[in-house]
């Protein structure tokens, strides 16, 4: 009996030691992240994006609402703003009428594309939708209300837009791409294969 009691006591001591280590590691992580300003974060799928950190690019699906959760390390309510803006890091030029423009213009009104991505904010997150069969050029034409001519070459893998989530102690910038962002979609054109000449 004393041997069984002795084994049980050892198991309990090891169990308590493991619990104490987990609590200490959790507390250290919490205070470290909080000290670096990472009190708030955004989750999308399996990815977590922290305040004031360098974030990887994201590729969004078209025609499907993309849900993002906004959280706090303290677990309380989160006060934040969110918008979809032109990505300053990947700026390019285009012409509209006789005027030369840049995607990022340092003008809050011209740089905000939130409406075109159907941004919807709720208490614990937000939703972004990329319109189906759309390109970067289509979005700019919708924003400016007419035809534009892209001057610089665009890339399918370059994030021209960013989701910016702003909190009291910093912000999270999530650059993103979407399928077909540089394609030109044409509808109603019929090509007769025998008449194609190479």
N, C-alpha and C positions, 0 to 999 in steps of 0.2 A: 503494500500500500504506500509506503513512503517513497518507493521508486516511482510509482505512477504519479504521486503528488509532486515529486521533484521534477519530472518531465513536464507536467502541466505548468508548473511555475516557470520553467525555462521558456516554454512556448509563449506564455503570456508576456514575459519580459521582452522577448524578441519582437512580438507583435506591438507592444507599446513603444519600443525603440523605433520601429519602422514608422509608426504613426507620428511620433515626435519629429523624425527627420523630414517626413513629407510636409508637416506643418511649418517647420523652419524654412525649408526650400520655398514653399508657397509664399510665406511672408517676405522672404528676401526678394523674390521675383516681383511681388506686388509693389514693395517700396522702391525697388530699382526702377521699374517701369514708370511708376508714378513720379519719381524724381526726375526722370528724363522727359516728362510731359506726356507720356503715353497713357494718360488716364482714360482716354476714349479710343475706340477702334471701330472699324467697319469690317463686316464679314460678308464675303460673297463666295458661295459654295464652300470649298475647303480652304480658301485663302483668308488671311486676316491682315488688315492694313492698319498700321498704328500712326498716331499723330506725329508729325515732324520726322518721319522716316522715309527712306528712299523706297518707292514701291515699284514692283514689277508691272509690266504692261499687261493689259487684260484684253481678251478677244471676246466681243459680245456677239451673240446670235441675233439674226434679224427676225423681225416679225414675232418675237416671243418676249414678253415682259421679263426683265431681269431684276430679281429681287435682291436687295442689299439690306443687311441688318446693321443698325448703329447701336453700339453698346458702351457701357462704362465699367471700369474695373470695380467700382463701388457698388454696381448693380442698381443704381438709382436712375431716375429719369434723365434723359440727355437733351440738352438744349443745343441745337445745331441748325445750320443752314446748308443747303446743298444746291449746286447748279452744274450744268454741263457747259464748258467753255472751250474756246479755241486753245489748242496747246501751244504755248509760247515757244517751247523747245523745238517744235517742228513746223515752223512758220513757212509759208510760201506766198507767192504773189499771184494775183489775178486781176483782170480788168473788168470793170462794169461800166458800160457806156464808154465814155472817153477818159474815165478816171482809173488810176492804178491803185489797187488796194492790197492789203495783206490779210491773211486769215486771222492772225492775232494783230490787233490794232491798238492795244492799250486803251480801249474804249469799252467800258463795262457793257453798254447796250449792244454794241456790234459784236463783242466777243461772247455774249451769252446765247447759247444754242439750246437752252433747257426746253423750250416749247417744242422745238423740232424733234427732240428725243422723248417727248411725252413724259417728262419728269413728273413724278407724283411722290410727294413726301407724306409720310404718316408718322405717328408717334415714335415707333421703334425701328424705323427704316425708311427706305425709299425704293422706287421702281423706275427703271429706265427702259424704253423700248426703241429699238432701231427700226425705222420704217422699212417695210419689205421693198426689195428691188430699188434701193436708193444708193447713191454714191456721195462722196464729199462734194462734188460739183453740184449735184441736185440740192443738197442741203444749203449751199451758199446761194444758189439761184432762188430758192424759196425764201431765204433770209433777206436778200436784197431785192426780190420782186422782179427778176428778169434774168436774161441770159448773161452768163459770165464766160470769160475765156481764161482758162488756167494757163499761166505763163511758165511756171516751174513744173518739172516732172514730179508726179506723185508715185508713191509706192504702196503696194497692198499691205506691207508689214510695218508701216510707220503710223504711230498713233497721232492723228491730227486733232483729236479732241481729248479732254480730260474731265473726269468727274471730280469736283472740288467740294469736300465736306469741311465746313469751318466750325470750330468749337471756340470756347472762351480762351483756351490756352494754346491754340494752334490750328493747323488744318491738315487734311489728308488729300493728296493729289493722286488720282488714279488715272493715268493715261490709258486710252483704249483704242483698239481697231475694231472693225466689223467686216464681215464677209461682203465682198463686192464693193468695197469703198472707193475703188478707182475705176470700176467698170462703167461703161456707158450702156444703159438699157434702152433698147429700141423696140417699140411695139408697132405692129401693123406693117412691117416690111416683109415682102415676099421676094425670094430670089429663085429664079428659074435655073436649076443646076446646069442644063446644057449651054446656057449663055454665059457661064463664068469662064473667063479667060485668064490664064496664068502666064 
